[in-house]
């Protein structure tokens, strides 16, 4: 197997040097997220970056394969081109578009683990963590740490990170909305950046048939739809306006 070295956190010497290959002032990475996981003793790190030369394929010199540590330490990795990655360099996200990355995790010991997200060099407007094991969603712009319970029997394909680029022209105030709508596989997500107030959510198929009509008081709401390979229209209305979005359900 690949050679590896895992150090307990208590035995590490810390200075101002950031995650190697990414945080130095002359780094070629400019828009990226560093993700770490710790069980309180051991730690592992990965990086997701965005750039004009990124893609869903392996980029030699930008992407990097994972070198796994000891079995008793937690591990994070991603998969691209059937390769397990520690660095994943993706294409830039277009305005009003979104992207997601599956985040794989295996624990070295069972019990509480904590994911930490360094967003100091992340420039897009949305980043949400999905825990498929608990059906939990967390807005990482509001809270960059997520603590969860892990067991050896857990599916390693546990997490999804949702990225969104919701930039608007400051002169076009009519385009500015606190509501953000997107889909992942068969699930529709509605994010409300307002601190309070209800949202009326309606979902229609392209024939105009209403598939859902609900009221939500949550900042992030999700609905799983029992359809495949179809577009739906999502209408979300709050006290400050209405947002319509056509999304694809796989």
FENCORSUL-V684554 format. One record per residue. OMEGA is omega in radians with two decimals (* if undefined). Layout:
BEGIN
[[OMEGA] [OMEGA]]
END
This chain:
BEGIN
[[-3.13] [3.07] [-3.12] [3.10] [3.12] [-3.13] [2.99] [-3.14] [-3.09] [-3.10] [-3.11] [3.06] [-3.06] [2.97] [-3.07] [3.12] [-3.11] [3.12] [-3.01] [-3.14] [-3.07] [-2.96] [-3.12] [-3.02] [-3.13] [-3.10] [3.05] [3.07] [-3.10] [3.14] [-3.01] [3.09] [3.03] [-3.09] [3.09] [3.04] [3.11] [3.01] [-3.11] [3.13] [-3.11] [-3.05] [3.05] [-3.08] [2.95] [3.13] [3.01] [-3.10] [-3.12] [3.12] [-3.11] [3.14] [3.11] [3.14] [3.07] [3.09] [-3.13] [3.10] [3.13] [-3.10] [3.12] [3.02] [3.10] [3.13] [-3.08] [2.96] [-3.01] [3.11] [-3.11] [-3.11] [-3.09] [3.13] [3.08] [-3.10] [3.00] [3.06] [3.06] [3.13] [3.09] [-3.07] [-3.12] [3.08] [3.06] [-2.97] [2.93] [3.05] [3.13] [-3.09] [-3.00] [3.09] [3.08] [3.12] [-3.14] [3.11] [-3.13] [3.14] [-3.13] [-3.12] [3.06] [3.13] [3.04] [-3.11] [-3.10] [-3.10] [2.97] [-3.10] [3.04] [3.03] [3.11] [3.12] [-3.05] [3.09] [3.12] [2.98] [3.07] [-3.07] [3.06] [-3.08] [-3.06] [3.11] [3.12] [-2.99] [3.12] [-2.95] [-3.09] [2.95] [-3.05] [3.09] [3.04] [3.04] [-3.08] [3.14] [-3.08] [-3.07] [-3.12] [3.08] [3.14] [3.07] [-3.04] [3.02] [3.12] [-3.10] [-3.04] [3.11] [3.13] [-3.14] [-3.06] [3.11] [-3.09] [3.08] [-3.14] [-3.08] [-3.10] [3.02] [-3.13] [3.07] [-2.93] [-2.97] [2.99] [3.04] [-3.13] [3.12] [3.10] [3.13] [-3.08] [3.12] [3.13] [3.06] [-3.06] [3.12] [-3.08] [-3.05] [-3.13] [-3.14] [-3.08] [-3.09] [3.08] [-3.06] [3.14] [-3.03] [3.07] [-3.12] [3.03] [-3.08] [-3.10] [-3.06] [3.07] [3.14] [3.04] [3.14] [3.13] [-3.11] [3.05] [-3.08] [-3.12] [3.12] [-3.11] [3.04] [3.00] [-3.03] [3.08] [3.11] [-3.10] [2.93] [-3.04] [3.01] [3.11] [3.12] [-3.11] [3.14] [-3.06] [3.04] [-3.03] [3.00] [-3.12] [3.03] [-3.08] [3.07] [3.09] [-3.09] [3.12] [3.10] [3.05] [-3.09] [-3.11] [3.07] [-3.11] [3.02] [-3.09] [2.97] [2.98] [3.07] [-3.13] [3.09] [3.12] [-3.07] [3.05] [-3.12] [-3.10] [3.10] [-3.08] [3.10] [3.06] [-3.14] [3.03] [-3.09] [-3.10] [3.09] [-3.09] [*]]
END
